[in-house]
């Protein structure tokens, strides 16, 4: 730990029997502009990105950081790069090129790339 400065945000995680290890996204009671600003903070975006990873990657614990990075690199190679390009946006499978949106589309295929699906 201590690889980056503390931004005074506490990111917590929990273990689910069905979903595996996941990060908690802090709840918010208000809506509108405040909600939009909050959605762009590291305490919300970080957990969303982590939670969209397959369970076999989220479950890597007590291993060298290089093990996690290697698994993450392998997973990211399977993410299609589909940037919006004029009228071709409609041909993209996901609603954006975001990893979170791409994960929703490719979740079933990703779950098969884990230790059992190889």
N, CA, C and O atoms as a GROMACS GRO file, in nm:
protein
  472
    1UNK      N    1   0.084  -0.119   0.000
    1UNK     CA    2   0.000   0.000   0.000
    1UNK      C    3   0.088   0.125   0.000
    1UNK      O    4   0.210   0.116   0.008
    2UNK      N    5   0.024   0.240  -0.009
    2UNK     CA    6   0.097   0.365  -0.008
    2UNK      C    7   0.162   0.397  -0.142
    2UNK      O    8   0.255   0.478  -0.146
    3UNK      N    9   0.114   0.337  -0.250
    3UNK     CA   10   0.174   0.362  -0.381
    3UNK      C   11   0.129   0.494  -0.442
    3UNK      O   12   0.200   0.551  -0.525
    4UNK      N   13   0.014   0.543  -0.400
    4UNK     CA   14  -0.038   0.671  -0.448
    4UNK      C   15  -0.085   0.753  -0.328
    4UNK      O   16  -0.111   0.696  -0.222
    5UNK      N   17  -0.097   0.886  -0.344
    5UNK     CA   18  -0.142   0.968  -0.232
    5UNK      C   19  -0.286   0.935  -0.192
    5UNK      O   20  -0.368   0.900  -0.278
    6UNK      N   21  -0.316   0.947  -0.065
    6UNK     CA   22  -0.451   0.924  -0.015
    6UNK      C   23  -0.539   1.043  -0.050
    6UNK      O   24  -0.507   1.156  -0.014
    7UNK      N   25  -0.648   1.020  -0.119
    7UNK     CA   26  -0.738   1.126  -0.159
    7UNK      C   27  -0.851   1.144  -0.058
    7UNK      O   28  -0.955   1.202  -0.090
    8UNK      N   29  -0.831   1.096   0.062
    8UNK     CA   30  -0.928   1.106   0.171
    8UNK      C   31  -1.060   1.039   0.135
    8UNK      O   32  -1.167   1.084   0.176
    9UNK      N   33  -1.051   0.933   0.059
    9UNK     CA   34  -1.169   0.853   0.028
    9UNK      C   35  -1.143   0.712   0.077
    9UNK      O   36  -1.032   0.660   0.063
   10UNK      N   37  -1.242   0.654   0.133
   10UNK     CA   38  -1.228   0.518   0.185
   10UNK      C   39  -1.305   0.424   0.092
   10UNK      O   40  -1.428   0.429   0.085
   11UNK      N   41  -1.233   0.341   0.020
   11UNK     CA   42  -1.296   0.242  -0.067
   11UNK      C   43  -1.297   0.111   0.009
   11UNK      O   44  -1.193   0.059   0.049
   12UNK      N   45  -1.417   0.058   0.030
   12UNK     CA   46  -1.431  -0.065   0.106
   12UNK      C   47  -1.475  -0.178   0.013
   12UNK      O   48  -1.527  -0.154  -0.096
   13UNK      N   49  -1.453  -0.299   0.059
   13UNK     CA   50  -1.494  -0.414  -0.022
   13UNK      C   51  -1.563  -0.516   0.068
   13UNK      O   52  -1.554  -0.510   0.190
   14UNK      N   53  -1.631  -0.609   0.004
   14UNK     CA   54  -1.700  -0.716   0.074
   14UNK      C   55  -1.691  -0.843  -0.009
   14UNK      O   56  -1.657  -0.839  -0.127
   15UNK      N   57  -1.721  -0.953   0.052
   15UNK     CA   58  -1.716  -1.083  -0.015
   15UNK      C   59  -1.858  -1.139  -0.025
   15UNK      O   60  -1.930  -1.146   0.074
   16UNK      N   61  -1.896  -1.178  -0.145
   16UNK     CA   62  -2.028  -1.236  -0.169
   16UNK      C   63  -2.007  -1.378  -0.220
   16UNK      O   64  -1.921  -1.402  -0.305
   17UNK      N   65  -2.084  -1.472  -0.169
   17UNK     CA   66  -2.070  -1.611  -0.216
   17UNK      C   67  -2.105  -1.622  -0.364
   17UNK      O   68  -2.044  -1.700  -0.437
   18UNK      N   69  -2.203  -1.546  -0.408
   18UNK     CA   70  -2.248  -1.554  -0.546
   18UNK      C   71  -2.164  -1.469  -0.641
   18UNK      O   72  -2.133  -1.512  -0.752
   19UNK      N   73  -2.126  -1.347  -0.598
   19UNK     CA   74  -2.058  -1.254  -0.686
   19UNK      C   75  -1.907  -1.244  -0.663
   19UNK      O   76  -1.836  -1.187  -0.746
   20UNK      N   77  -1.859  -1.297  -0.552
   20UNK     CA   78  -1.716  -1.287  -0.522
   20UNK      C   79  -1.683  -1.155  -0.455
   20UNK      O   80  -1.770  -1.089  -0.398
   21UNK      N   81  -1.557  -1.118  -0.462
   21UNK     CA   82  -1.510  -0.995  -0.399
   21UNK      C   83  -1.553  -0.874  -0.481
   21UNK      O   84  -1.531  -0.870  -0.602
   22UNK      N   85  -1.614  -0.776  -0.415
   22UNK     CA   86  -1.663  -0.655  -0.482
   22UNK      C   87  -1.638  -0.533  -0.396
   22UNK      O   88  -1.628  -0.545  -0.273
   23UNK      N   89  -1.626  -0.418  -0.457
   23UNK     CA   90  -1.611  -0.293  -0.385
   23UNK      C   91  -1.748  -0.229  -0.365
   23UNK      O   92  -1.839  -0.246  -0.446
   24UNK      N   93  -1.759  -0.156  -0.255
   24UNK     CA   94  -1.883  -0.087  -0.223
   24UNK      C   95  -1.881   0.051  -0.288
   24UNK      O   96  -1.784   0.125  -0.274
   25UNK      N   97  -1.988   0.085  -0.358
   25UNK     CA   98  -2.003   0.218  -0.414
   25UNK      C   99  -2.082   0.299  -0.311
   25UNK      O  100  -2.193   0.261  -0.275
   26UNK      N  101  -2.024   0.410  -0.262
   26UNK     CA  102  -2.092   0.486  -0.157
   26UNK      C  103  -2.228   0.536  -0.202
   26UNK      O  104  -2.242   0.586  -0.313
   27UNK      N  105  -2.330   0.523  -0.115
   27UNK     CA  106  -2.463   0.570  -0.151
   27UNK      C  107  -2.472   0.723  -0.150
   27UNK      O  108  -2.393   0.791  -0.083
   28UNK      N  109  -2.568   0.775  -0.223
   28UNK     CA  110  -2.591   0.919  -0.226
   28UNK      C  111  -2.739   0.945  -0.226
   28UNK      O  112  -2.814   0.880  -0.299
   29UNK      N  113  -2.781   1.041  -0.145
   29UNK     CA  114  -2.924   1.068  -0.132
   29UNK      C  115  -2.974   1.171  -0.231
   29UNK      O  116  -3.089   1.165  -0.272
   30UNK      N  117  -2.890   1.266  -0.272
   30UNK     CA  118  -2.936   1.371  -0.362
   30UNK      C  119  -2.919   1.330  -0.508
   30UNK      O  120  -2.848   1.233  -0.538
   31UNK      N  121  -2.982   1.402  -0.596
   31UNK     CA  122  -2.976   1.375  -0.740
   31UNK      C  123  -2.932   1.501  -0.813
   31UNK      O  124  -2.904   1.603  -0.750
   32UNK      N  125  -2.926   1.494  -0.943
   32UNK     CA  126  -2.896   1.612  -1.025
   32UNK      C  127  -2.748   1.634  -1.042
   32UNK      O  128  -2.671   1.540  -1.057
   33UNK      N  129  -2.707   1.762  -1.039
   33UNK     CA  130  -2.568   1.800  -1.064
   33UNK      C  131  -2.475   1.736  -0.961
   33UNK      O  132  -2.366   1.691  -0.996
   34UNK      N  133  -2.516   1.734  -0.836
   34UNK     CA  134  -2.433   1.675  -0.731
   34UNK      C  135  -2.407   1.528  -0.760
   34UNK      O  136  -2.295   1.480  -0.742
   35UNK      N  137  -2.508   1.459  -0.804
   35UNK     CA  138  -2.494   1.317  -0.836
   35UNK      C  139  -2.399   1.297  -0.954
   35UNK      O  140  -2.318   1.205  -0.953
   36UNK      N  141  -2.409   1.382  -1.055
   36UNK     CA  142  -2.322   1.373  -1.172
   36UNK      C  143  -2.176   1.397  -1.132
   36UNK      O  144  -2.087   1.325  -1.177
   37UNK      N  145  -2.152   1.497  -1.049
   37UNK     CA  146  -2.017   1.525  -1.003
   37UNK      C  147  -1.962   1.407  -0.922
   37UNK      O  148  -1.846   1.368  -0.940
   38UNK      N  149  -2.044   1.353  -0.836
   38UNK     CA  150  -2.004   1.240  -0.753
   38UNK      C  151  -1.968   1.118  -0.838
   38UNK      O  152  -1.872   1.047  -0.808
   39UNK      N  153  -2.044   1.095  -0.944
   39UNK     CA  154  -2.020   0.979  -1.031
   39UNK      C  155  -1.882   0.984  -1.098
   39UNK      O  156  -1.834   0.882  -1.146
   40UNK      N  157  -1.820   1.102  -1.103
   40UNK     CA  158  -1.690   1.116  -1.168
   40UNK      C  159  -1.574   1.114  -1.068
   40UNK      O  160  -1.460   1.140  -1.107
   41UNK      N  161  -1.600   1.084  -0.942
   41UNK     CA  162  -1.493   1.079  -0.842
   41UNK      C  163  -1.431   0.940  -0.839
   41UNK      O  164  -1.491   0.842  -0.883
   42UNK      N  165  -1.309   0.933  -0.785
   42UNK     CA  166  -1.238   0.805  -0.776
   42UNK      C  167  -1.311   0.707  -0.684
   42UNK      O  168  -1.304   0.586  -0.704
   43UNK      N  169  -1.381   0.759  -0.583
   43UNK     CA  170  -1.449   0.669  -0.490
   43UNK      C  171  -1.571   0.601  -0.552
   43UNK      O  172  -1.621   0.503  -0.497
   44UNK      N  173  -1.618   0.650  -0.666
   44UNK     CA  174  -1.729   0.586  -0.738
   44UNK      C  175  -1.677   0.515  -0.863
   44UNK      O  176  -1.713   0.400  -0.888
   45UNK      N  177  -1.594   0.582  -0.941
   45UNK     CA  178  -1.544   0.522  -1.065
   45UNK      C  179  -1.454   0.401  -1.040
   45UNK      O  180  -1.461   0.302  -1.111
   46UNK      N  181  -1.369   0.411  -0.938
   46UNK     CA  182  -1.278   0.300  -0.906
   46UNK      C  183  -1.353   0.172  -0.875
   46UNK      O  184  -1.325   0.069  -0.936
   47UNK      N  185  -1.449   0.176  -0.780
   47UNK     CA  186  -1.526   0.054  -0.751
   47UNK      C  187  -1.606   0.003  -0.871
   47UNK      O  188  -1.619  -0.118  -0.889
   48UNK      N  189  -1.660   0.094  -0.952
   48UNK     CA  190  -1.736   0.048  -1.070
   48UNK      C  191  -1.645  -0.028  -1.166
   48UNK      O  192  -1.683  -0.132  -1.220
   49UNK      N  193  -1.525   0.025  -1.188
   49UNK     CA  194  -1.431  -0.044  -1.277
   49UNK      C  195  -1.389  -0.178  -1.219
   49UNK      O  196  -1.386  -0.278  -1.290
   50UNK      N  197  -1.358  -0.180  -1.090
   50UNK     CA  198  -1.317  -0.304  -1.025
   50UNK      C  199  -1.430  -0.407  -1.031
   50UNK      O  200  -1.405  -0.524  -1.061
   51UNK      N  201  -1.552  -0.365  -1.002
   51UNK     CA  202  -1.666  -0.457  -0.998
   51UNK      C  203  -1.701  -0.515  -1.135
   51UNK      O  204  -1.763  -0.621  -1.143
   52UNK      N  205  -1.662  -0.447  -1.243
   52UNK     CA  206  -1.696  -0.500  -1.376
   52UNK      C  207  -1.595  -0.605  -1.422
   52UNK      O  208  -1.616  -0.670  -1.524
   53UNK      N  209  -1.487  -0.623  -1.347
   53UNK     CA  210  -1.390  -0.727  -1.381
   53UNK      C  211  -1.447  -0.865  -1.347
   53UNK      O  212  -1.531  -0.875  -1.257
   54UNK      N  213  -1.403  -0.969  -1.414
   54UNK     CA  214  -1.448  -1.104  -1.382
   54UNK      C  215  -1.406  -1.143  -1.239
   54UNK      O  216  -1.306  -1.094  -1.187
   55UNK      N  217  -1.483  -1.230  -1.178
   55UNK     CA  218  -1.461  -1.270  -1.039
   55UNK      C  219  -1.322  -1.330  -1.018
   55UNK      O  220  -1.263  -1.311  -0.911
   56UNK      N  221  -1.268  -1.402  -1.116
   56UNK     CA  222  -1.137  -1.464  -1.095
   56UNK      C  223  -1.026  -1.359  -1.085
   56UNK      O  224  -0.923  -1.385  -1.024
   57UNK      N  225  -1.046  -1.241  -1.141
   57UNK     CA  226  -0.948  -1.134  -1.127
   57UNK      C  227  -0.973  -1.057  -0.997
   57UNK      O  228  -0.879  -1.024  -0.925
   58UNK      N  229  -1.100  -1.028  -0.968
   58UNK     CA  230  -1.133  -0.958  -0.843
   58UNK      C  231  -1.090  -1.040  -0.722
   58UNK      O  232  -1.062  -0.983  -0.616
   59UNK      N  233  -1.085  -1.169  -0.735
   59UNK     CA  234  -1.053  -1.257  -0.623
   59UNK      C  235  -0.904  -1.276  -0.597
   59UNK      O  236  -0.867  -1.348  -0.504
   60UNK      N  237  -0.819  -1.214  -0.677
   60UNK     CA  238  -0.675  -1.229  -0.655
   60UNK      C  239  -0.636  -1.150  -0.530
   60UNK      O  240  -0.642  -1.027  -0.529
   61UNK      N  241  -0.597  -1.220  -0.426
   61UNK     CA  242  -0.554  -1.157  -0.302
   61UNK      C  243  -0.430  -1.228  -0.250
   61UNK      O  244  -0.402  -1.342  -0.286
   62UNK      N  245  -0.357  -1.158  -0.166
   62UNK     CA  246  -0.237  -1.213  -0.102
   62UNK      C  247  -0.138  -1.270  -0.204
   62UNK      O  248  -0.071  -1.370  -0.179
   63UNK      N  249  -0.130  -1.205  -0.318
   63UNK     CA  250  -0.035  -1.244  -0.424
   63UNK      C  251   0.043  -1.119  -0.462
   63UNK      O  252  -0.001  -1.008  -0.433
   64UNK      N  253   0.157  -1.134  -0.525
   64UNK     CA  254   0.231  -1.015  -0.570
   64UNK      C  255   0.147  -0.932  -0.668
   64UNK      O  256   0.064  -0.987  -0.741
   65UNK      N  257   0.167  -0.801  -0.667
   65UNK     CA  258   0.093  -0.712  -0.754
   65UNK      C  259   0.107  -0.752  -0.901
   65UNK      O  260   0.015  -0.733  -0.980
   66UNK      N  261   0.221  -0.806  -0.937
   66UNK     CA  262   0.246  -0.847  -1.075
   66UNK      C  263   0.148  -0.955  -1.120
   66UNK      O  264   0.113  -0.960  -1.238
   67UNK      N  265   0.103  -1.041  -1.030
   67UNK     CA  266   0.006  -1.146  -1.065
   67UNK      C  267  -0.127  -1.082  -1.106
   67UNK      O  268  -0.188  -1.122  -1.205
   68UNK      N  269  -0.172  -0.983  -1.027
   68UNK     CA  270  -0.296  -0.912  -1.060
   68UNK      C  271  -0.281  -0.839  -1.192
   68UNK      O  272  -0.370  -0.844  -1.277
   69UNK      N  273  -0.169  -0.770  -1.210
   69UNK     CA  274  -0.148  -0.693  -1.333
   69UNK      C  275  -0.146  -0.783  -1.456
   69UNK      O  276  -0.198  -0.746  -1.561
   70UNK      N  277  -0.085  -0.899  -1.444
   70UNK     CA  278  -0.080  -0.992  -1.557
   70UNK      C  279  -0.220  -1.040  -1.595
   70UNK      O  280  -0.255  -1.046  -1.712
   71UNK      N  281  -0.300  -1.075  -1.494
   71UNK     CA  282  -0.437  -1.120  -1.519
   71UNK      C  283  -0.520  -1.006  -1.578
   71UNK      O  284  -0.601  -1.027  -1.668
   72UNK      N  285  -0.500  -0.884  -1.527
   72UNK     CA  286  -0.573  -0.768  -1.578
   72UNK      C  287  -0.535  -0.739  -1.723
   72UNK      O  288  -0.622  -0.713  -1.806
   73UNK      N  289  -0.406  -0.742  -1.754
   73UNK     CA  290  -0.361  -0.719  -1.892
   73UNK      C  291  -0.421  -0.821  -1.987
   73UNK      O  292  -0.466  -0.785  -2.096
   74UNK      N  293  -0.423  -0.946  -1.947
   74UNK     CA  294  -0.480  -1.051  -2.031
   74UNK      C  295  -0.629  -1.025  -2.056
   74UNK      O  296  -0.678  -1.043  -2.167
   75UNK      N  297  -0.699  -0.983  -1.952
   75UNK     CA  298  -0.842  -0.954  -1.965
   75UNK      C  299  -0.867  -0.833  -2.055
   75UNK      O  300  -0.957  -0.835  -2.139
   76UNK      N  301  -0.787  -0.728  -2.037
   76UNK     CA  302  -0.807  -0.606  -2.115
   76UNK      C  303  -0.780  -0.627  -2.264
   76UNK      O  304  -0.834  -0.555  -2.348
   77UNK      N  305  -0.698  -0.725  -2.297
   77UNK     CA  306  -0.674  -0.756  -2.439
   77UNK      C  307  -0.800  -0.808  -2.507
   77UNK      O  308  -0.812  -0.801  -2.629
   78UNK      N  309  -0.893  -0.861  -2.428
   78UNK     CA  310  -1.016  -0.915  -2.486
   78UNK      C  311  -1.126  -0.810  -2.501
   78UNK      O  312  -1.232  -0.838  -2.556
   79UNK      N  313  -1.101  -0.688  -2.454
   79UNK     CA  314  -1.201  -0.582  -2.462
   79UNK      C  315  -1.192  -0.517  -2.599
   79UNK      O  316  -1.085  -0.469  -2.637
   80UNK      N  317  -1.301  -0.516  -2.675
   80UNK     CA  318  -1.295  -0.455  -2.807
   80UNK      C  319  -1.282  -0.303  -2.796
   80UNK      O  320  -1.342  -0.241  -2.708
   81UNK      N  321  -1.204  -0.245  -2.883
   81UNK     CA  322  -1.190  -0.100  -2.888
   81UNK      C  323  -1.287  -0.048  -2.992
   81UNK      O  324  -1.265  -0.064  -3.112
   82UNK      N  325  -1.395   0.012  -2.947
   82UNK     CA  326  -1.500   0.058  -3.037
   82UNK      C  327  -1.531   0.206  -3.012
   82UNK      O  328  -1.639   0.239  -2.963
   83UNK      N  329  -1.436   0.295  -3.045
   83UNK     CA  330  -1.462   0.437  -3.020
   83UNK      C  331  -1.572   0.489  -3.111
   83UNK      O  332  -1.595   0.438  -3.220
   84UNK      N  333  -1.641   0.594  -3.063
   84UNK     CA  334  -1.744   0.657  -3.145
   84UNK      C  335  -1.679   0.729  -3.261
   84UNK      O  336  -1.582   0.802  -3.242
   85UNK      N  337  -1.730   0.710  -3.379
   85UNK     CA  338  -1.670   0.770  -3.497
   85UNK      C  339  -1.781   0.810  -3.594
   85UNK      O  340  -1.815   0.737  -3.686
   86UNK      N  341  -1.836   0.928  -3.570
   86UNK     CA  342  -1.942   0.978  -3.658
   86UNK      C  343  -2.064   0.888  -3.657
   86UNK      O  344  -2.117   0.856  -3.551
   87UNK      N  345  -2.108   0.847  -3.775
   87UNK     CA  346  -2.229   0.766  -3.787
   87UNK      C  347  -2.207   0.620  -3.750
   87UNK      O  348  -2.303   0.544  -3.745
   88UNK      N  349  -2.084   0.581  -3.723
   88UNK     CA  350  -2.054   0.442  -3.688
   88UNK      C  351  -2.084   0.410  -3.541
   88UNK      O  352  -2.073   0.295  -3.499
   89UNK      N  353  -2.123   0.510  -3.463
   89UNK     CA  354  -2.152   0.488  -3.321
   89UNK      C  355  -2.261   0.384  -3.305
   89UNK      O  356  -2.256   0.304  -3.212
   90UNK      N  357  -2.360   0.383  -3.393
   90UNK     CA  358  -2.470   0.289  -3.384
   90UNK      C  359  -2.430   0.144  -3.404
   90UNK      O  360  -2.505   0.053  -3.369
   91UNK      N  361  -2.313   0.122  -3.460
   91UNK     CA  362  -2.268  -0.014  -3.486
   91UNK      C  363  -2.196  -0.075  -3.366
   91UNK      O  364  -2.164  -0.194  -3.366
   92UNK      N  365  -2.170   0.006  -3.264
   92UNK     CA  366  -2.102  -0.042  -3.144
   92UNK      C  367  -2.200  -0.124  -3.061
   92UNK      O  368  -2.315  -0.084  -3.044
   93UNK      N  369  -2.155  -0.237  -3.009
   93UNK     CA  370  -2.243  -0.324  -2.929
   93UNK      C  371  -2.281  -0.261  -2.797
   93UNK      O  372  -2.396  -0.271  -2.755
   94UNK      N  373  -2.187  -0.196  -2.730
   94UNK     CA  374  -2.213  -0.133  -2.600
   94UNK      C  375  -2.255   0.012  -2.621
   94UNK      O  376  -2.239   0.067  -2.730
   95UNK      N  377  -2.310   0.074  -2.516
   95UNK     CA  378  -2.356   0.211  -2.529
   95UNK      C  379  -2.240   0.311  -2.534
   95UNK      O  380  -2.260   0.424  -2.577
   96UNK      N  381  -2.120   0.272  -2.492
   96UNK     CA  382  -2.002   0.356  -2.504
   96UNK      C  383  -1.879   0.266  -2.511
   96UNK      O  384  -1.890   0.144  -2.506
   97UNK      N  385  -1.763   0.328  -2.523
   97UNK     CA  386  -1.639   0.252  -2.528
   97UNK      C  387  -1.582   0.230  -2.388
   97UNK      O  388  -1.472   0.177  -2.374
   98UNK      N  389  -1.656   0.269  -2.287
   98UNK     CA  390  -1.613   0.254  -2.148
   98UNK      C  391  -1.600   0.106  -2.112
   98UNK      O  392  -1.678   0.023  -2.159
   99UNK      N  393  -1.502   0.074  -2.029
   99UNK     CA  394  -1.483  -0.064  -1.985
   99UNK      C  395  -1.606  -0.115  -1.912
   99UNK      O  396  -1.643  -0.232  -1.925
  100UNK      N  397  -1.671  -0.028  -1.835
  100UNK     CA  398  -1.792  -0.069  -1.761
  100UNK      C  399  -1.902  -0.108  -1.859
  100UNK      O  400  -1.968  -0.211  -1.840
  101UNK      N  401  -1.923  -0.028  -1.964
  101UNK     CA  402  -2.027  -0.061  -2.063
  101UNK      C  403  -1.989  -0.184  -2.146
  101UNK      O  404  -2.074  -0.268  -2.175
  102UNK      N  405  -1.864  -0.195  -2.184
  102UNK     CA  406  -1.818  -0.311  -2.260
  102UNK      C  407  -1.833  -0.439  -2.177
  102UNK      O  408  -1.867  -0.545  -2.231
  103UNK      N  409  -1.808  -0.430  -2.047
  103UNK     CA  410  -1.820  -0.547  -1.959
  103UNK      C  411  -1.963  -0.598  -1.954
  103UNK      O  412  -1.985  -0.719  -1.948
  104UNK      N  413  -2.060  -0.508  -1.957
  104UNK     CA  414  -2.201  -0.552  -1.956
  104UNK      C  415  -2.233  -0.636  -2.078
  104UNK      O  416  -2.307  -0.733  -2.069
  105UNK      N  417  -2.179  -0.598  -2.192
  105UNK     CA  418  -2.205  -0.670  -2.316
  105UNK      C  419  -2.130  -0.803  -2.319
  105UNK      O  420  -2.184  -0.904  -2.365
  106UNK      N  421  -2.006  -0.804  -2.271
  106UNK     CA  422  -1.919  -0.920  -2.286
  106UNK      C  423  -1.907  -1.003  -2.159
  106UNK      O  424  -1.818  -1.089  -2.150
  107UNK      N  425  -1.992  -0.980  -2.061
  107UNK     CA  426  -1.982  -1.046  -1.932
  107UNK      C  427  -1.985  -1.198  -1.942
  107UNK      O  428  -1.907  -1.266  -1.875
  108UNK      N  429  -2.072  -1.252  -2.022
  108UNK     CA  430  -2.082  -1.398  -2.034
  108UNK      C  431  -1.955  -1.457  -2.092
  108UNK      O  432  -1.905  -1.558  -2.042
  109UNK      N  433  -1.902  -1.396  -2.196
  109UNK     CA  434  -1.778  -1.446  -2.256
  109UNK      C  435  -1.662  -1.432  -2.159
  109UNK      O  436  -1.575  -1.520  -2.153
  110UNK      N  437  -1.659  -1.322  -2.082
  110UNK     CA  438  -1.550  -1.300  -1.986
  110UNK      C  439  -1.553  -1.403  -1.876
  110UNK      O  440  -1.448  -1.447  -1.830
  111UNK      N  441  -1.672  -1.442  -1.833
  111UNK     CA  442  -1.679  -1.539  -1.724
  111UNK      C  443  -1.622  -1.674  -1.767
  111UNK      O  444  -1.580  -1.754  -1.683
  112UNK      N  445  -1.619  -1.698  -1.897
  112UNK     CA  446  -1.565  -1.824  -1.947
  112UNK      C  447  -1.415  -1.819  -1.970
  112UNK      O  448  -1.354  -1.920  -2.002
  113UNK      N  449  -1.353  -1.699  -1.953
  113UNK     CA  450  -1.208  -1.688  -1.973
  113UNK      C  451  -1.134  -1.707  -1.842
  113UNK      O  452  -1.011  -1.696  -1.839
  114UNK      N  453  -1.204  -1.735  -1.735
  114UNK     CA  454  -1.141  -1.755  -1.605
  114UNK      C  455  -1.069  -1.888  -1.600
  114UNK      O  456  -1.054  -1.955  -1.702
  115UNK      N  457  -1.024  -1.927  -1.480
  115UNK     CA  458  -0.947  -2.050  -1.465
  115UNK      C  459  -1.016  -2.174  -1.520
  115UNK      O  460  -0.949  -2.263  -1.572
  116UNK      N  461  -1.148  -2.183  -1.511
  116UNK     CA  462  -1.218  -2.303  -1.560
  116UNK      C  463  -1.244  -2.298  -1.710
  116UNK      O  464  -1.253  -2.402  -1.775
  117UNK      N  465  -1.257  -2.175  -1.766
  117UNK     CA  466  -1.294  -2.163  -1.907
  117UNK      C  467  -1.178  -2.170  -2.003
  117UNK      O  468  -1.198  -2.159  -2.124
  118UNK      N  469  -1.057  -2.188  -1.954
  118UNK     CA  470  -0.940  -2.191  -2.042
  118UNK      C  471  -0.929  -2.320  -2.116
  118UNK      O  472  -0.836  -2.338  -2.195
   0.00000   0.00000   0.00000
